[in-house]
Amino acid sequence: MWTYTAYILSKYLTKGPIKEGVELKFAEFANFIFKILWPNEKLVFHDSIEDLFLDIKYLEKLGILTLNESDNLEKATIKIADKAKLERIAKIVEDSATLTGVELLNTYVQRINSAIERQPIAT
C-alpha cells in the first residue's frame, strides 16, 4: 500500500506548513493513519505501525523521502527529498479510478481527503 501511503503523505503535507526539507515526526503521521483514518473513515492500509514504517522506508528507497531512523519510532522523522516525485504518485492515485474503472478507488481518495480536511495539522 505504499502508493496510498505516498498519497496520504502528499495530501497531509499540502495542508500543513511542512515543505520539502522540513521534518515531519513519524509518530504524528502514524497517529493520523491509525487514530483518524482507521476509526473515523474505516480505511485500513496498514496492519501495524511497523507496516507503515516499512512503507516509509520503501519511499525512502525510491528517493522520495529521507528517514531519520531511531530506535524509538516516536523519535523518527521524515523529510521530503523529492516533492515532485511524491506529487506524481499522488496524481496517479487520484486518477486510478478513471484509469482502472474501479469506482471504489475514488471512495478511498474522498475519505482520505475528508479526514485531512477535518484534521488540524500540527506545526
N, C-alpha and C positions, 0 to 999 in steps of 0.2 A: 504494500500500500504506500510505497514511497512517493508515488505521484500525488496522492491525496495529502500526504504529509507536506510535500512541497507546496501544493495549492493552499493549504491552511496556513502555512508559514508565510507565504507571499501575501495573502489577504490580511492576516493578523498584523504583519508589519506595515502594511499600507495604512491601516487605521491609526497606528501609534506613531510615535516620534522616531522610531528606530530606522536608521538609514544604513546603507552599505558601510561596513567597517565598524559599526556600533554594536556592542554586545547585548544579547538577549539572554536572560537566565533560562537555562533548560527547564528548571523547576516551574517557572512561570508558564512556559509553553505547555509543559506536561499537565499543569493544573487546568489549563483551558481544555486540553484534549479529554482529560479524564473526569473533570468535575463540571464541565459545561456541555461539551458535545455528547458525552455518554448519557447523563441523566436528562438533560433538557431537550436534546434533539434526537435522542435514540440512535446516534451514529457511533458505530464501533469500528474503527480502522486498525486498532492495536489491541493485542491481548494483555499487554502489561507495559509498565514504564520502560522495561528493558527492551521490549519490542519497538517502542517509539524511538528509543536511543539507537537501536540498530538502523532504523530509517535515517536518522540524523547522520549517523556515521556513513551510510551509503551516499547521502547527498554531499557529504564532505569528500568522499572518494571521487564523485563526479565533478568536483571543483566548484560546487555551488556555494558551499559554506565551509567555514572552519570551526572546529570544535576544540574548546579548551577543556580537555577531559580532566576529571577529578575523580579521586577515589569515591567521593560522595557526589551522587548525581544532583544533589541540592546545590552544589557549588559549580557545576559545569556551566559553561556559557557557549553561546552560538554567535558567530559573526557571519554576515553575508559576504561572500567573496566575489560572487558573480551575479549581481542583481538581474541583469538582462536574461541570463540563462534560467534563473528562478521564475521570472515573469513569463518566459516562453513555455515552460512546463505548466504554469498556471493557466495559460491560454489554451493549451491542449486539453487540460482537464475541463475547462469551461466549455469547450467545443465538442467534447467526447460524445454527448448525447446526439448531436447533429451528425457526427461522423459515423457513429455506430447504429443509430436508430433506437437506442435503449433509453427510453424516457426516464427511467429510474435514476440515471446519472444526473439529470437536471435536478431531481429532488435532492440528491446529495449536495450539490453545489448550492442550491437555495437554502438548505438547512444550515450549511456551514456559514454562508453569508449572513443569514439571520442571526445566528449565535454571535458572530463577530460584531455585528452592528449593535447588539444589546450589551455586549461585554465592555466594561471600562478597561482600557489598556493601561497598564502601569507604565510610568515614565522613569 
